[in-house]
């Protein structure tokens, strides 16, 4: 896929607000025919620009309501160590997000748990078994103040 143009960026902006809107509504919002809009979406999906679609769950209604932010420091930062760690992280659905970082740690992970006991299991069975991990530092959230992916009303 070639570089994203203004229409592609507008499609992405509208999908971030509401990925469940109809293709016809999305096409109208960006000034394209429905078929041209759908073609652009499929190209962005195929190219990996759009990696998937998800539902954002209100924490008060969710079974797993507590976010845990985890900083991971690896033993070494070679390409091989980074690749092995990233491949391992992708195997665990419990890990909702993983960011390669600059600064004091190598990766920032986010998991959601119902309680401390569930996090203990994740720490013991997953985090401590990830390849090349030197240090794990976890912080529990008190509440979510802002989630920019949520549709504003």
Buried (B, 14 or more C-beta within 10 A) or exposed (E): EEEBEEBBEBBBEBBEEEBEEEEEEBBBBBEBEBEEBBEBBEBBBEEEBBEEEEEEEEBEEEEBBBBBBBBBBBEEEEEEBBEBBBEBBEEBEBBBEBEEEEEEBBBBBBBBBEEEEBBEEBBEEBBEEBBBBEEBEBEEBEEEEEEEEEEEE
